[in-house]
């Protein structure tokens, strides 16, 4: 699908405005309209980036932030391990030259 970069840019601006409106009128911490607007920005940005590249072989200096659930789980596992061993535990760690 080839899209005119100008059209894709206009859609991106529109989704940014929709996000602002959703945030300004949100009802609670987990308002689904804010989440939908958030993902709308990501999708519109990727469409703009694709159109820009297809038309001009150029990109923006921006990236869509993707939360890595696996990294969060790894961090939790590391924190759980620290709880078991003790936060400042050096158990199993040899100091250089200690032999």
MMTF fields as JSON, N, C-alpha, C and O atoms, coordinates in Angstrom:
{
  "mmtfVersion": "1.0.0",
  "mmtfProducer": "UNKNOWN",
  "numBonds": 395,
  "numAtoms": 396,
  "numGroups": 99,
  "numChains": 1,
  "numModels": 1,
  "chainsPerModel": [1],
  "groupsPerChain": [99],
  "chainIdList": ["A"],
  "bondAtomList": [4, 2, 8, 6, 12, 10, 16, 14, 20, 18, 24, 22, 28, 26, 32, 30, 36, 34, 40, 38, 44, 42, 48, 46, 52, 50, 56, 54, 60, 58, 64, 62, 68, 66, 72, 70, 76, 74, 80, 78, 84, 82, 88, 86, 92, 90, 96, 94, 100, 98, 104, 102, 108, 106, 112, 110, 116, 114, 120, 118, 124, 122, 128, 126, 132, 130, 136, 134, 140, 138, 144, 142, 148, 146, 152, 150, 156, 154, 160, 158, 164, 162, 168, 166, 172, 170, 176, 174, 180, 178, 184, 182, 188, 186, 192, 190, 196, 194, 200, 198, 204, 202, 208, 206, 212, 210, 216, 214, 220, 218, 224, 222, 228, 226, 232, 230, 236, 234, 240, 238, 244, 242, 248, 246, 252, 250, 256, 254, 260, 258, 264, 262, 268, 266, 272, 270, 276, 274, 280, 278, 284, 282, 288, 286, 292, 290, 296, 294, 300, 298, 304, 302, 308, 306, 312, 310, 316, 314, 320, 318, 324, 322, 328, 326, 332, 330, 336, 334, 340, 338, 344, 342, 348, 346, 352, 350, 356, 354, 360, 358, 364, 362, 368, 366, 372, 370, 376, 374, 380, 378, 384, 382, 388, 386, 392, 390],
  "bondOrderList": [1, 1, 1, 1, 1, 1, 1, 1, 1, 1, 1, 1, 1, 1, 1, 1, 1, 1, 1, 1, 1, 1, 1, 1, 1, 1, 1, 1, 1, 1, 1, 1, 1, 1, 1, 1, 1, 1, 1, 1, 1, 1, 1, 1, 1, 1, 1, 1, 1, 1, 1, 1, 1, 1, 1, 1, 1, 1, 1, 1, 1, 1, 1, 1, 1, 1, 1, 1, 1, 1, 1, 1, 1, 1, 1, 1, 1, 1, 1, 1, 1, 1, 1, 1, 1, 1, 1, 1, 1, 1, 1, 1, 1, 1, 1, 1, 1, 1],
  "groupList": [{"groupName": "UNK", "atomNameList": ["N", "CA", "C", "O"], "elementList": ["N", "C", "C", "O"], "formalChargeList": [0, 0, 0, 0], "bondAtomList": [1, 0, 2, 1, 3, 2], "bondOrderList": [1, 1, 2], "singleLetterCode": "X", "chemCompType": "L-PEPTIDE LINKING"}],
  "groupTypeList": [0, 0, 0, 0, 0, 0, 0, 0, 0, 0, 0, 0, 0, 0, 0, 0, 0, 0, 0, 0, 0, 0, 0, 0, 0, 0, 0, 0, 0, 0, 0, 0, 0, 0, 0, 0, 0, 0, 0, 0, 0, 0, 0, 0, 0, 0, 0, 0, 0, 0, 0, 0, 0, 0, 0, 0, 0, 0, 0, 0, 0, 0, 0, 0, 0, 0, 0, 0, 0, 0, 0, 0, 0, 0, 0, 0, 0, 0, 0, 0, 0, 0, 0, 0, 0, 0, 0, 0, 0, 0, 0, 0, 0, 0, 0, 0, 0, 0, 0],
  "groupIdList": [1, 2, 3, 4, 5, 6, 7, 8, 9, 10, 11, 12, 13, 14, 15, 16, 17, 18, 19, 20, 21, 22, 23, 24, 25, 26, 27, 28, 29, 30, 31, 32, 33, 34, 35, 36, 37, 38, 39, 40, 41, 42, 43, 44, 45, 46, 47, 48, 49, 50, 51, 52, 53, 54, 55, 56, 57, 58, 59, 60, 61, 62, 63, 64, 65, 66, 67, 68, 69, 70, 71, 72, 73, 74, 75, 76, 77, 78, 79, 80, 81, 82, 83, 84, 85, 86, 87, 88, 89, 90, 91, 92, 93, 94, 95, 96, 97, 98, 99],
  "secStructList": [7, 7, 7, 7, 2, 2, 2, 2, 2, 2, 2, 2, 2, 2, 2, 2, 2, 2, 2, 2, 2, 2, 2, 2, 6, 7, 7, 1, 6, 6, 7, 2, 2, 2, 2, 2, 2, 2, 2, 2, 2, 2, 2, 2, 2, 2, 2, 2, 2, 2, 2, 2, 2, 2, 2, 2, 1, 7, 7, 7, 1, 7, 7, 7, 7, 7, 7, 7, 2, 2, 2, 2, 2, 2, 2, 2, 2, 2, 2, 2, 2, 2, 2, 2, 2, 7, 6, 6, 7, 7, 6, 6, 7, 7, 7, 6, 6, 7, 7],
  "xCoordList": [0.841, 0.0, 0.886, 1.656, 0.788, 1.539, 0.617, -0.474, 1.083, 0.309, 1.128, 2.349, 0.462, 1.097, 1.578, 0.787, 2.855, 3.365, 2.582, 2.435, 2.088, 1.306, 0.009, -0.386, -0.64, -1.872, -1.555, -2.279, -0.481, -0.087, 0.285, -0.039, 0.951, 1.294, 0.028, -0.067, -0.931, -2.189, -2.905, -3.488, -2.857, -3.469, -2.733, -3.361, -1.418, -0.634, -1.002, -1.203, -1.09, -1.474, -2.872, -3.122, -3.762, -5.127, -5.127, -5.847, -4.322, -4.287, -3.653, -4.033, -2.692, -2.113, -3.178, -3.253, -3.99, -5.066, -6.1, -6.601, -6.418, -7.357, -6.804, -7.547, -5.511, -4.88, -4.963, -5.294, -4.668, -4.759, -6.178, -6.361, -7.169, -8.566, -8.908, -9.6, -8.432, -8.705, -8.044, -8.65, -6.822, -6.11, -6.776, -6.931, -7.163, -7.783, -9.136, -9.565, -9.808, -11.134, -11.186, -12.264, -10.028, -10.012, -10.771, -10.853, -11.317, -12.091, -11.385, -11.69, -10.461, -9.747, -8.419, -8.098, -7.658, -6.31, -6.268, -5.303, -7.268, -7.251, -8.377, -9.147, -8.456, -9.485, -9.152, -8.076, -10.068, -9.814, -9.669, -9.003, -10.27, -10.132, -8.709, -8.218, -8.045, -6.647, -5.754, -4.865, -5.997, -5.209, -5.396, -4.428, -6.627, -6.898, -6.214, -5.67, -6.245, -5.588, -4.069, -3.41, -3.521, -2.088, -1.665, -0.695, -2.404, -2.083, -2.375, -1.727, -3.341, -3.627, -2.445, -2.129, -1.786, -0.584, 0.493, 1.107, 0.719, 1.764, 1.503, 2.412, 0.258, -0.084, 0.063, 0.596, -0.406, -0.319, 1.129, 1.501, 1.944, 3.358, 4.038, 4.797, 3.773, 4.393, 3.945, 4.736, 2.688, 2.198, 2.903, 3.265, 3.097, 3.805, 5.252, 5.762, 5.901, 7.299, 7.437, 8.36, 6.525, 6.546, 6.328, 7.012, 5.374, 5.08, 6.25, 6.585, 6.866, 8.017, 9.183, 9.866, 9.391, 10.476, 10.192, 11.073, 8.958, 8.598, 8.714, 9.141, 8.344, 8.341, 9.708, 10.09, 10.449, 11.688, 12.921, 14.009, 12.765, 13.895, 14.482, 15.697, 13.602, 14.001, 13.172, 12.096, 13.69, 12.989, 13.07, 13.797, 12.331, 12.403, 13.396, 13.806, 13.788, 14.688, 13.918, 14.469, 12.655, 11.802, 11.549, 11.669, 11.194, 10.832, 9.584, 9.329, 8.813, 7.662, 8.168, 8.848, 7.837, 8.232, 7.405, 6.176, 8.091, 7.414, 7.842, 9.024, 6.857, 7.16, 7.433, 6.622, 8.563, 8.967, 8.52, 9.151, 7.435, 6.916, 7.926, 7.992, 8.719, 9.716, 10.784, 11.221, 11.218, 12.233, 11.696, 12.427, 10.415, 9.81, 9.766, 10.038, 9.422, 9.398, 10.795, 10.949, 11.822, 13.196, 13.598, 14.258, 13.204, 13.524, 12.866, 13.492, 11.616, 10.927, 11.624, 11.771, 12.059, 12.766, 14.073, 14.431, 14.8, 16.037, 15.762, 16.52, 14.667, 14.318, 13.94, 14.291, 13.225, 12.868, 14.119, 14.195, 15.097, 16.351, 17.086, 17.654, 17.083, 17.713, 17.033, 17.698, 15.708, 14.98, 15.411, 15.535, 15.641, 16.043, 17.477, 17.769, 18.377, 19.798, 20.139, 21.174, 19.315, 19.642, 20.137, 20.912, 19.694, 19.96, 21.441, 21.838, 22.266, 23.689, 24.517, 25.721, 23.892, 24.57, 25.662, 25.451, 26.831, 27.929, 28.149, 29.196, 27.151, 27.241, 27.555, 26.868, 28.591, 28.953, 29.789, 30.113, 30.146, 30.945, 32.304, 32.41, 33.338, 34.69, 35.293, 35.131, 35.982, 36.699, 37.947, 38.549, 38.337, 39.551, 40.756, 40.944, 41.559, 42.784, 42.532, 43.42, 41.337, 41.027, 41.474, 41.3, 42.036, 42.484, 43.876, 44.424],
  "yCoordList": [-1.178, 0.0, 1.24, 1.448, 2.046, 3.28, 4.43, 4.583, 5.236, 6.379, 7.636, 7.63, 8.695, 9.997, 10.414, 10.407, 10.778, 11.185, 12.352, 12.433, 13.239, 14.381, 13.888, 14.384, 12.927, 12.358, 11.639, 11.788, 10.869, 10.146, 11.12, 10.875, 12.206, 13.226, 13.853, 14.04, 14.175, 14.741, 13.78, 14.203, 12.491, 11.489, 11.427, 11.279, 11.539, 11.533, 12.731, 12.584, 13.896, 15.093, 14.91, 15.284, 14.345, 14.112, 13.167, 13.4, 12.102, 11.156, 11.787, 11.461, 12.685, 13.406, 14.283, 14.357, 14.939, 15.769, 14.909, 15.301, 13.741, 12.833, 12.353, 12.217, 12.101, 11.67, 12.778, 12.517, 14.001, 15.125, 15.253, 15.441, 15.152, 15.233, 14.099, 14.316, 12.894, 11.738, 11.918, 11.616, 12.402, 12.609, 13.717, 13.595, 14.785, 15.92, 15.558, 16.183, 14.566, 14.205, 12.795, 12.21, 12.243, 10.852, 10.689, 11.6, 9.5, 9.143, 7.988, 6.823, 8.304, 7.275, 6.916, 7.324, 6.141, 5.769, 4.841, 4.881, 4.019, 3.048, 3.316, 2.419, 4.55, 4.941, 4.325, 4.559, 3.552, 2.843, 3.805, 3.469, 4.98, 5.929, 6.475, 6.763, 6.619, 7.076, 5.992, 6.278, 4.757, 3.643, 3.518, 3.317, 3.637, 3.538, 4.673, 4.461, 5.867, 7.012, 6.828, 7.218, 6.243, 5.951, 5.033, 5.308, 3.952, 3.016, 3.621, 3.276, 4.512, 5.217, 6.046, 6.085, 6.717, 7.493, 6.566, 6.862, 5.452, 4.512, 4.026, 3.987, 3.657, 3.167, 4.263, 4.02, 5.457, 6.563, 6.961, 7.295, 6.925, 7.251, 6.235, 6.61, 4.971, 3.94, 4.08, 3.868, 4.433, 4.653, 5.84, 5.794, 6.899, 8.078, 7.734, 8.102, 7.027, 6.637, 5.777, 5.974, 4.833, 3.974, 4.787, 4.577, 5.709, 6.536, 7.454, 7.654, 8.006, 8.889, 8.129, 8.636, 6.918, 6.106, 5.679, 5.716, 5.28, 4.836, 5.964, 5.736, 7.169, 8.3, 8.956, 9.367, 9.056, 9.853, 9.118, 9.693, 7.849, 7.087, 7.783, 7.807, 8.345, 9.05, 8.55, 7.982, 8.769, 8.412, 9.566, 10.533, 9.463, 10.457, 9.973, 8.813, 10.841, 10.409, 9.823, 9.702, 9.46, 8.997, 7.501, 6.9, 6.9, 5.492, 5.34, 6.145, 4.315, 3.989, 3.181, 2.17, 3.626, 2.922, 1.659, 1.7, 0.536, -0.743, -1.288, -1.529, -1.48, -2.021, -3.504, -4.242, -3.937, -5.33, -6.053, -5.926, -6.809, -7.536, -8.554, -8.794, -9.159, -10.132, -9.468, -10.047, -8.264, -7.557, -7.216, -7.289, -6.843, -6.545, -7.798, -7.735, -8.944, -10.192, -10.562, -11.031, -10.358, -10.637, -9.771, -10.246, -8.492, -7.582, -8.054, -8.032, -8.478, -8.982, -10.217, -10.365, -11.111, -12.305, -11.937, -12.555, -10.939, -10.482, -9.914, -10.164, -9.14, -8.576, -9.679, -9.603, -10.715, -11.836, -12.555, -12.962, -12.718, -13.363, -12.544, -13.106, -11.228, -10.366, -10.506, -10.469, -10.666, -10.854, -12.137, -12.171, -13.19, -14.476, -14.413, -14.88, -13.838, -13.798, -12.642, -12.673, -11.655, -10.436, -9.423, -9.752, -8.2, -7.176, -6.963, -6.768, -6.996, -6.725, -7.995, -7.947, -9.115, -10.397, -10.521, -10.242, -10.948, -11.235, -12.734, -13.192, -13.505, -14.951, -15.494, -15.181, -16.305, -16.919, -16.022, -16.396, -14.842, -13.91, -13.802, -13.399, -14.155, -14.07, -12.728, -12.239, -12.143, -10.91, -11.242, -12.299, -10.35, -10.602, -10.785, -10.014, -11.794, -12.051, -12.682, -12.681, -13.223, -13.808, -15.254, -15.854, -15.814, -17.216, -17.301, -18.397],
  "zCoordList": [0.0, 0.0, 0.0, 0.937, -1.014, -1.089, -0.716, -1.267, 0.233, 0.696, 0.483, 0.643, 0.127, 0.009, 1.402, 2.345, 1.552, 2.863, 3.466, 4.686, 2.636, 3.151, 3.8, 4.855, 3.179, 3.738, 5.053, 6.037, 5.061, 6.273, 7.393, 8.555, 7.06, 8.055, 8.634, 9.847, 7.796, 8.275, 9.224, 10.222, 8.909, 9.791, 11.131, 12.179, 11.099, 12.327, 13.197, 14.402, 12.601, 13.356, 13.946, 15.092, 13.174, 13.657, 14.86, 15.831, 14.801, 15.923, 17.157, 18.282, 16.959, 18.103, 18.765, 19.991, 17.955, 18.497, 19.227, 20.281, 18.669, 19.325, 20.665, 21.637, 20.708, 21.955, 23.003, 24.159, 22.605, 23.528, 24.082, 25.284, 23.22, 23.67, 24.625, 25.62, 24.335, 25.2, 26.562, 27.59, 26.576, 27.835, 28.65, 29.865, 27.983, 28.674, 29.278, 30.248, 28.722, 29.227, 29.799, 29.904, 30.173, 30.636, 31.947, 32.771, 32.1, 33.281, 33.977, 33.723, 34.834, 35.575, 34.946, 33.83, 35.696, 35.282, 34.078, 33.315, 33.888, 32.792, 31.799, 31.453, 31.353, 30.387, 29.027, 28.478, 28.5, 27.237, 26.057, 25.078, 26.125, 25.017, 24.937, 23.845, 26.079, 26.091, 25.497, 24.695, 25.893, 25.354, 23.846, 23.113, 23.387, 21.951, 21.19, 20.106, 21.757, 21.118, 21.095, 20.131, 22.14, 22.233, 21.083, 20.376, 20.914, 19.832, 18.452, 17.464, 18.402, 17.151, 16.688, 15.498, 17.645, 17.313, 16.76, 15.735, 17.436, 17.0, 15.583, 14.753, 15.312, 13.973, 12.918, 11.835, 13.234, 12.278, 12.03, 10.906, 13.077, 12.901, 11.992, 11.098, 12.213, 11.37, 9.909, 8.99, 9.707, 8.341, 7.704, 6.528, 8.474, 7.968, 7.633, 6.574, 8.544, 8.332, 7.071, 6.281, 6.887, 5.705, 4.421, 3.42, 4.465, 3.29, 2.97, 1.802, 3.991, 3.804, 3.173, 2.284, 3.647, 3.108, 1.668, 0.809, 1.426, 0.073, -0.939, -2.07, -0.551, -1.483, -1.625, -2.72, -0.519, -0.542, -0.038, 0.004, 0.346, 0.888, 2.117, 2.309, 2.942, 4.162, 5.331, 5.147, 6.551, 7.78, 8.766, 8.54, 9.85, 10.921, 11.973, 11.94, 12.904, 13.978, 15.161, 16.255, 14.956, 16.043, 15.956, 14.888, 17.099, 17.15, 17.993, 18.888, 17.71, 18.535, 19.717, 19.54, 20.921, 22.142, 22.271, 22.23, 22.428, 22.612, 23.958, 24.203, 24.831, 26.139, 26.004, 25.444, 26.511, 26.429, 27.691, 28.74, 27.593, 28.751, 29.269, 30.475, 28.374, 28.805, 29.655, 30.649, 29.29, 30.058, 31.445, 32.432, 31.519, 32.81, 33.675, 34.873, 33.071, 33.817, 34.303, 35.431, 33.464, 33.863, 35.038, 35.963, 35.015, 36.099, 37.384, 38.443, 37.304, 38.489, 39.023, 40.236, 38.136, 38.577, 39.261, 40.263, 38.742, 39.366, 40.754, 41.691, 40.887, 42.183, 43.158, 44.335, 42.689, 43.543, 44.016, 45.176, 43.144, 43.501, 44.551, 45.488, 44.408, 45.407, 46.763, 47.799, 46.763, 48.022, 48.71, 49.935, 47.943, 48.509, 49.012, 50.113, 48.213, 48.574, 49.5, 50.165, 49.552, 50.286, 49.284, 48.386, 49.436, 48.425, 48.157, 47.008, 49.2, 49.027, 49.059, 49.314, 48.805, 48.889, 47.833, 46.653, 48.292, 47.378, 47.3, 46.843, 47.753, 47.783, 46.402, 45.429, 46.324, 45.056, 44.169, 43.041, 44.656, 43.865, 44.519, 45.677, 43.79, 44.325, 43.963, 42.845, 44.913, 44.657, 43.837, 44.027, 42.93, 42.141, 43.066, 44.007, 42.8, 43.562, 44.922, 45.774, 45.141, 46.451, 46.586, 47.647, 45.552, 45.612, 46.082, 46.196]
}
